Amino acid sequence: ALFTACAYAELVTKYPLAGGAAVYVNKAWRRPFVTFLVAFAVMSSGLTSAATLARAFGGRYLSAFVDAPGTLVGLLFITAVALINFRGISESVRLNVVLTSIELTGLVLVVVAGVAAIVHGGADIDAGRVFEFKEDKTVLLALMGGAGLAFFALIGFEDSVNMAEETREPARDYPWALFGGLAAAGGIYLVITVVASSVVPTDRLVASNGPLLEVVRTDPLN
């Protein structure tokens, strides 16, 4: 992820154009077909990530508050986001700030619940579980799986460079925003991972379609 961030930081300061990887490949190879392949792959990854997030939004987390079909909620969510993006970039950015604030608040509550469970103790508390490897899993495969998950979590690099034409000084501002966001997200993911693994058995986290809810349920005050 760090190497990818460095590459994007360098390329977007040299070519501050909307288009991301497709622009960079076109500048390097000057082959329309290669550019098309890269653009199509990026579009496909965007569709996949949007569908995944929509399903997550309409899944177990929302069902804790609203009883509605997950597929219907996901479709409505995608439609609402598309309409807001169609309306304009300013509205999209404001919505992103609001949703990010909500997400960050939720993650803070998860950490607080997990820390409370650790402080009060419990049968399932094991701080060393985060460093354990399953006997049927090799370290290399585990690292590759983690790298794949990290890549999915950080595909926003491509989305962010597409905003280069909407900023006044992308060459100055983008690297700071990119590495600042990477450090903040990495720190949050690390804390969540350590807390979740410490208070909930790994098998239970893997089997659940709402693993963060499993952490919240360990709160002794819940």
N, C-alpha and C positions, 0 to 999 in steps of 0.2 A: 504494500500500500504506500509506503514511504517513497519507493522508487517511482511509482506511478504518479504520486503527487508532485515529485520533483520534475518529472517529464512534462506534466500538464502546466506547471508553473512557468517552465522555460518556454514552452510552445505558445501559451496564450499571451505572454508578454511580447513574443515575436510576431504572432499572427492573432491580434485581438479581434477575431471574427466569429460570428455565430456559425456553428457547424461542427465544432469540436474535432473529433478524430478524423472525420471525413475530409475536413479542410487540410489537416496536417498530412494525411496520406496523399491527397491530391498535390500539395506543394512538393512532397518528396518524390513521388513517382510519375506524376502527370499522366496517369492511366485512368481514363473514365470508368472502365470496368472494375478496377481495383477499388476506386473511390466508391462506386455503387455497392460493392460487396461490404465494405466497412460501414457505409451508411445504413445498409439493410440490417447488418448485425447489431448495430447500435439501436436501431428502431425496434428490433425484435427483443433485445434486452430490456428496453423501456416498457414494451407491452407486457413482458413477463413480470417485471418488477411491479408494475401498476396493478396487474391482476392479483399478484401475491399479496400486496398491501391491502387491496380492496377486500380480499377474502379474510385477511386478518382483522380488518376493521369490522367486518360483519360477522365475525366469529364469536368465540367465547367471551372475549373482553366486553364487547358491546352487549352481549346477551345477559351480562350481569346487571344491566340497567334496563334494557328494552327487549321484549320478547318478539322477535321478528325473524323471518327467514334470512339466513346469511347471504344467500345469492342475491336476493332482492336488495338488501341493504348495500351490498358491494356494488351493484349496478347503479343504484341511486348515488352512491358516493362518487363513483367515477364520472357520472353525468354532471354532478354539481361541480366537481373540480374542473372538468372540461369547460363548463360554462364560465367559470370564474377566470380561467386562463384566456378564454376567448374575449372576455370583457376588457382585459388589459393587464400589463405587467405590474402596474402599481397595486392593483387589487390582489394579484397573485402573490406578490411579495408580502403584503400585509397579512394575507391569510396564512402564509407560511410562518410568519412570526408568531401568530396566534396559536397555530397548531403545534409549532415547536415548543412554545411555552407550556402548553398543556401536556405535551409528551414529557418534557423535562420535569414538570411538577409530579407527574405520575411516577417517573423513575425515582425521584427523590423519596416519594412516599414508600415505594418498594424497598429502597435501601433502609429507610427508617424502620420499617416493619421487620426487616431481616436483622438489623442491628439489635432491635429490642428483643427478638427471639434469642440472639446470641448472648445478650447480657443476662437474660432470665434463665438461660439454659434449657435443655430439652433432650429427649431421647435421640433425636436425629441430628443433633448439632455435631459437626465434624469439620473443623477448619482445614484439616489436611486433605479433604476429599478433592479439592480443586487441583491438587498435584498428582492425583492417582490416574493410572492408565489401566483400562480393562485388560484382563489377561488374553482375551480373544482379539484385541486390537493392537496393531503395531503403532509405534510412535510416528513413523513416517506417514501412515494413513491418517492418523489423528491430526497431524500438522497440516496435511493437505486439505482435510475437511475444514479445519479452522481457517486456513487461507482462503478457501472457497467462500465460506460464510463472510469473512472480512471483505472479500471482493464485492459480494452482493451488497453489503452494507455501505460500501464506499463508491458505488457506481455514480453517485452524485457528482463526482469529478466532471464527468462528461456533461451533465446538466448545467453545472455552474459555469463552465467555459462558454456555453451557449449564450450567457448573459453579458459577454464581453462588450457587445455593441451598445448595451444599455447603461454602461458605466462611463464616467467621465475620464478616469485615468486607470484603466485596467492593468497596465504594466506596473503601476505602483501599488494598487489596492489588492489585486487578486492574490499574489503570493501570501500576503498577511492574512487575508481571509481564509485561504486554503489551509495553510499550516496551523492557524489558530483553531479552525474548525476541526482539523484532524486531531490535534492535541486534546481538545475538549471532548470529542466523541470517543477517542481512545481511552481517556481517563474514566469516562462514564461507563463504557462497556467493561472495562477492567473491574471497576468497583461492583457493578451488577453481577458479573461472573463470579467473583470471589464470594460475595454475600449469598447469592442463590445456591452455589455449590455447597456452602458451609451449612446452610439451614435445611436444605431439601435434598434427599438422596437423588443421585444422578438418574437412576432408572425412572423415578417418578417425574423428574423434569422432562426427560425424553419422551415419556409416554403421554404427557399432558399436551393438549392443544392451547393451553393458557398457562405456560410455566411461571410467568410473573405472578399470577393469581395464587399459585401454590406457595410462593414466598410470602405473600401478604397474609395468607391463612395461618402462617406460623406465628404471627404477632400475638403475644399472650394477651394483649388488650383487645384483640379483634372479637 
